[in-house]
Amino acid sequence: MAANEVNDDGRAALAGVLGQIPESLRDELVQALNEIVRNFRERRWEPSELNGGKLCEVVYTILRGYIDGTYPARASKPSNIVDACRGLESARANLPRSVRIQVPRVLMALYETRNNRGVGHVGGDVDPNHMDAVAVLSMSRWVVAELIRIFHNVTTDVAAAIVEALSERELPIIWEVGGRKRVLDTGLTTKERMLVVLYQERGPVTEDALADWIEHPQPAVLRRDIIRPAHTAKLIDYDEKSRVLHLSPLGAAFVETKISLQLGSGRSLPTSKRAGKSKRKSPARAAGERLRVRRRQAPGLD
């Protein structure tokens, strides 16, 4: 599916929960969210790549339309989106607080995170682009879930589940052929292959289907060595009676942050590189290591 398209399932899901918003505006909402999810999954964490700016514009347009009582067909960018979001706080007090204050304030934080964070990343052992990307993804999902909760009057858990269902799960390392799935990265462990296919499938998967998809010849061994330990670790839920697996939020986070889902990666990411870049040494640590090397080379230095 092209990046600028919305699948029929996503369109139908949004029509059911955001039906009062024009379809073109709903499509823009899904496209903006999926671009963020896709770039995060592909570890494209630079500010120019994983940017919540478009989502901010779409959500602001929806909030403005809710307050005014009429929606434009397309989203538009205010001349100053931070000031525009602040302006929503003066809307009628009988409107939901989330519409007037909570969502607009998250939009301001989301917009600020990716537009004014490009010059302060110096030093440290953790890649700040990864930290920012995690924040952008979390805020984006929360904002869309909150819109669904407000407009459709559902619980937070139901709204979050709808957002999860809207997110694209087309993974380059998963090949679907003849009704089967195949994991193309042969460097992944059995546990990682299991989590990846569950991540892509979204819904329940039977043990037999899983064994077939990850090409495991012994389902009983798979159950003993992989499935049950993953259930214990809360990465999945496994029903012993029906022998059906579900991926947990913890399992989804494991896939998104610790497994490269691109072809040609050759393996899950080493621990020191899972933040997107190799771990950098602090200047003090580097100087200390140089001194130790010099002392080994010249014992009389002490």
Secondary structure, DSSP 8 states (H G I E B T S, - for coil): --TT---HHHHHHHHHHSTTS-HHHHHHHHHHHHHHHHHHHTT--STTTS--HHHHHHHHHHHHHHHHT---SS----SSHHHHHHHGGGS-TTS-HIIIIIHHHHHHHHHHHHHS-SS---S-SS-HHHHHHHHHHHHHHHHHHHHHHHHHT--HHHHHHHHHHHS----TTEEEETTEEEE--TTS-HHHHHHHHHHHH-S-EEHHHHHHHTT-S-HHHHIIIIIHHHHHTTSEEEETTTTEEEE-HHHHHHHHHHS--STT--SS--GGGTTSS-----HHHHHHHHHHHHHHH-GGG-
